[in-house]
Amino acid sequence: MEAGYASAFPRVLRRFALFAIAFSVVSITTGIFVNYAYGLTTLGPAAVWLWPVAAVGQVLVVLVLAELAGHMPLAGANYQWSARLVNTGFGYTVGALGLLYGAVGLPGIALVGLAPLSATVLGLDAADPLTLLVIAVVALLLAYVVNIVRVQLAARVNNLAVFAEIAGTVVLSVLLLVLWATHSGATPDGGHGLAFLAVTNPGTPLADAIVGGALIGIFTLVGFEAAADMAEEAVDARRTVPRAMVVAALVSGVLGWVALIGFTVAIPDLGAVEASPVPLAAIATYWLGPVLTDVFLVVVVFSMFALLVVAAASNSRLIFAMARDGLLPASRALRGVNARTATPVVALVVSFVVCLVLLAYGTLDGAAFTILVGATALVPYLVYLLTLGGYLARRRRLRASGDGGFSLGRAALPVAVLAMAWLVVVVAALTLPDAFRAADYVVLGGLALTGLWYVAVLRRRLRDGTAGLPQAHPPSGTEKSLDLA
């Protein structure tokens, strides 16, 4: 029994598997490959220096979330933490944002990232919408089947992805750096290794350029709490989950920066690379040729697939967790766990169907789908902002509830305040510029739908006790301490 819930999953995930989940959902390979062009064209090669800023900010956030994970190792982590720190209604809002993130992010990665890259590797027409749709559907279907079969199979995919990402991205970038150092005289621009110091878009206001450059790290370094979403399937979750999150954040931050520096210093012709639709592939092709570059692209495709696998698992556990508390339509079905596979099959199937609907929408109206995907940059930071707000407001109750498996000790308050300041800056950067205004409306629309369900149905359920946290946890306004055991 954990926090008023009967055990629903077998505890099979150990330390490395949990680290692999957190590392794979961040996926520095996917993030850098997809976002490098934006930073390069907005600010220039100097954008690589903003990666450590994002990495430090996110490490501060992860440290706070790790303390919450040590106290409350429950599926649907951000929802559970927010609901138990503040109240169920607050947790429902955080959880709904998480559902929006998964619903748009999964098909977005499949259609905008994995599908065109897979088509290129396979020699297919990467501009054909039907080809891209078929590849995206097949990739999502495989990712969900892996999760339905057994969580251990999903864990094996993610374990392999860790080694693939390190070999395919970090080792490759170091190799490019070595090749540049030994053959730089042959490059069209004369081999200026300090090209990564350059700001090459003077026509853009500096503030806008800095925000654009920082987005390489801001877009990439999210999702560490996926390990916490799987906490009810983890062995010794109070200790292993927080450590997996922190280690994944640190490793992703360091290796991602190494990869960025390696690729950027090895830029052979800055103008040509900035003009390329896929800058990393252009850099790799110059130094390694098309064959080895295709090998690199295969690794990127696999990393994206692993991200789909772990994101599907995380999203289904959030659906399960919210349905277990009666917060969603058809909650009785969505909270079921298959006795044979020990996986939330109905939640996984529903998540897959939602992805298919959005894929169809994205195929019919690609511009609108791009706006939806853009909203996924803002949503996780809103989730973090609300969760840390709950932590700062109720942290004394949390710490009075007993020792968790991870504690910041006296550093907790200053770390949380600095993390909160970082999140405020990021949320402002992702909402105030005109370029993000359409994505802001998507998020507001999602919150409006959330509010309609709350007013029409959920408020009554919470009032009459048919929805909400287990009765062992007192309702909002009467709780004296967190029920964590």
Secondary structure as the mmCIF struct_conf table of DSSP 4:
data_model
#
loop_
_struct_conf.conf_type_id
_struct_conf.id
_struct_conf.beg_label_comp_id
_struct_conf.beg_label_asym_id
_struct_conf.beg_label_seq_id
_struct_conf.end_label_comp_id
_struct_conf.end_label_asym_id
_struct_conf.end_label_seq_id
STRN STRN1 GLU A 2 GLU A 2
TURN_TY1_P TURN_TY1_P1 ALA A 3 GLY A 4
STRN STRN2 TYR A 5 TYR A 5
BEND BEND1 PHE A 9 PHE A 9
STRN STRN3 LEU A 13 LEU A 13
HELX_RH_AL_P HELX_RH_AL_P1 ARG A 15 VAL A 26
HELX_RH_AL_P HELX_RH_AL_P2 ILE A 28 THR A 42
TURN_TY1_P TURN_TY1_P2 LEU A 43 LEU A 43
HELX_RH_3T_P HELX_RH_3T_P1 PRO A 45 LEU A 50
HELX_RH_AL_P HELX_RH_AL_P3 TRP A 51 HIS A 71
BEND BEND2 ALA A 75 GLY A 76
HELX_RH_AL_P HELX_RH_AL_P4 ALA A 77 LEU A 85
TURN_TY1_P TURN_TY1_P3 VAL A 86 VAL A 86
HELX_RH_AL_P HELX_RH_AL_P5 THR A 88 GLY A 108
HELX_RH_PI_P HELX_RH_PI_P1 ILE A 109 LEU A 114
HELX_RH_AL_P HELX_RH_AL_P6 ALA A 115 LEU A 122
TURN_TY1_P TURN_TY1_P4 GLY A 123 GLY A 123
TURN_TY1_P TURN_TY1_P5 ALA A 126 ALA A 127
HELX_RH_AL_P HELX_RH_AL_P7 PRO A 129 VAL A 149
HELX_RH_AL_P HELX_RH_AL_P8 VAL A 151 GLU A 165
HELX_RH_PI_P HELX_RH_PI_P2 ILE A 166 VAL A 171
HELX_RH_AL_P HELX_RH_AL_P9 LEU A 172 HIS A 183
HELX_RH_3T_P HELX_RH_3T_P2 SER A 184 ALA A 186
BEND BEND3 THR A 187 THR A 187
TURN_TY1_P TURN_TY1_P6 PRO A 188 ASP A 189
HELX_RH_3T_P HELX_RH_3T_P3 GLY A 193 LEU A 197
TURN_TY1_P TURN_TY1_P7 PRO A 202 GLY A 203
BEND BEND4 THR A 204 THR A 204
HELX_RH_AL_P HELX_RH_AL_P10 LEU A 206 THR A 220
BEND BEND5 LEU A 221 LEU A 221
TURN_TY1_P TURN_TY1_P8 PHE A 224 GLU A 225
HELX_RH_AL_P HELX_RH_AL_P11 ALA A 226 ASP A 229
TURN_TY1_P TURN_TY1_P9 MET A 230 MET A 230
HELX_RH_3T_P HELX_RH_3T_P4 ALA A 231 GLU A 233
STRN STRN4 ALA A 234 ALA A 234
TURN_TY1_P TURN_TY1_P10 VAL A 235 ASP A 236
HELX_RH_AL_P HELX_RH_AL_P12 ALA A 237 VAL A 265
TURN_TY1_P TURN_TY1_P11 ALA A 266 ALA A 266
BEND BEND6 PRO A 268 PRO A 268
HELX_RH_AL_P HELX_RH_AL_P13 LEU A 270 ALA A 275
BEND BEND7 SER A 276 VAL A 278
HELX_RH_AL_P HELX_RH_AL_P14 PRO A 279 ARG A 324
TURN_TY1_P TURN_TY1_P12 ASP A 325 GLY A 326
BEND BEND8 LEU A 328 LEU A 328
TURN_TY1_P TURN_TY1_P13 PRO A 329 ALA A 330
HELX_RH_AL_P HELX_RH_AL_P15 SER A 331 LEU A 334
TURN_TY1_P TURN_TY1_P14 ARG A 335 ARG A 335
TURN_TY1_P TURN_TY1_P15 ALA A 339 THR A 341
BEND BEND9 THR A 343 THR A 343
HELX_RH_AL_P HELX_RH_AL_P16 VAL A 345 LEU A 364
HELX_RH_AL_P HELX_RH_AL_P17 GLY A 366 ALA A 400
TURN_TY1_P TURN_TY1_P16 SER A 401 SER A 401
BEND BEND10 GLY A 405 GLY A 405
HELX_RH_3T_P HELX_RH_3T_P5 GLY A 409 ALA A 411
HELX_RH_AL_P HELX_RH_AL_P18 ALA A 412 THR A 431
BEND BEND11 LEU A 432 PRO A 433
HELX_RH_3T_P HELX_RH_3T_P6 ASP A 434 PHE A 436
HELX_RH_AL_P HELX_RH_AL_P19 ARG A 437 TRP A 453
HELX_RH_PI_P HELX_RH_PI_P3 TYR A 454 LEU A 458
HELX_RH_AL_P HELX_RH_AL_P20 ARG A 459 ASP A 464
TURN_TY1_P TURN_TY1_P17 GLY A 465 GLY A 465
BEND BEND12 THR A 466 LEU A 469
TURN_TY1_P TURN_TY1_P18 GLN A 471 ALA A 472
BEND BEND13 HIS A 473 HIS A 473
HELX_LH_PP_P HELX_LH_PP_P1 PRO A 474 PRO A 475
TURN_TY1_P TURN_TY1_P19 SER A 476 THR A 478
BEND BEND14 SER A 481 SER A 481
#
